[in-house]
Amino acid sequence: MRADRLVAALMLLQTRGRMTAAELAGELEVSVATARRDLEAMAAAGIPVYPQPGRGGGWALVGGARTDLSGLSATEAQALFLLVGPAAAVSGQAKAALRKLLRALPQTFRADAEAAAGATVVDPTPWGERERHRPEMVDRLQAAVVRRRRVRLTYTDGARERTERLVDPWGLVDKDDAWYLIAGTERGRRTFRVDRIGEAEENGESAGRPDGFTLAEAWREVVGDVERRRSRTWATVLVETRYLAVLCNRFGRHCHPEGTAGDGRARVRLAAPTPLDLARNLAGWGGLVEVLEPASVQAELGRIGAELAGRYAAART
């Protein structure tokens, strides 16, 4: 029998106490014969479930035996359905799983859990942009991660160099609608942008994974490395205090306010990969921002300003 049906059947029997094969079939959306075979298989496997014939009979857990799978409190059930509800709106499998779990909850929990599932809609598409769709490649790689199978993939890096890699897929990360694969290679852990993967096929070999590996910790290290590379150049600037929040919103974690200057303007440290990157981000602020240092950023701003003045000088006459 399928593992998901086993879980659902156990939770239903625990909640209802006794069910006929027909009732279980209706809840699990399978045939009565399939439900009966599943119940018999559970009993044969040692799960304490037994049939009681006659009127009012059915299948039940011996002595009211309980499984650890559904010890949810009302608050925990609501939290779970608040989290999973938005996913069910875009995934048929999530919707089916949510429906089965809802039916397995105690009757007193169901109304609030169902309300929680429909309380939130997540729309990841920014205003004015086209609807985003999960790449098919993500599903293929995710299956390899779950099955722990090695994958041979073709990859085009940032320098547009196309290579073929044999990797051990460890996990996938969705960051701001950009997907990344964290995998083991002959040179150690590597991170691949999924939209740069041209082909990916399992080769049948088992994938290795370091002892103690956790995807969350690995991703924190990746983020730390990327952010350090994105903050190689620092500049000190002055900006009117009323614009400080806007400036920090633009630079995010690379904006560090450092109090106020003598004229009341806010003193801020900003970072970007290169002086040119900083200058490009600050050029649109015009005279609202004054760069105190370094000279390299000041020079890039002067060059950009001269270039713009030369290009649009005729428009001022």
Secondary structure, DSSP 8 states (H G I E B T S, - for coil): --HHHHHHHHHHHHHHSEE-HHHHHHHHTS-HHHHHHHHHHHHHTT--EEEE-STT-EEEEGGG---GGG---HHHHHHHHHHHHHHHTT-HHHHHHHHHHHHHS-HHHHHHHHHHHTS-----S-TTS------HHHHHHHHHHHHTEEEEEEEE-TT--EEEEEEEEEEEEEETTEEEEEEEETTEEEEEEGGGEEEEEEEEEE----TT--HHHHHHHHHHHHHHHTTSEEEEEEE-GGGHHHHHHHHGGGEEEEEE-TTS-EEEEEEESSHHHHHHHHHTTGGGEEEEE-HHHHHHHHHHHHHHHHHHGGGG-
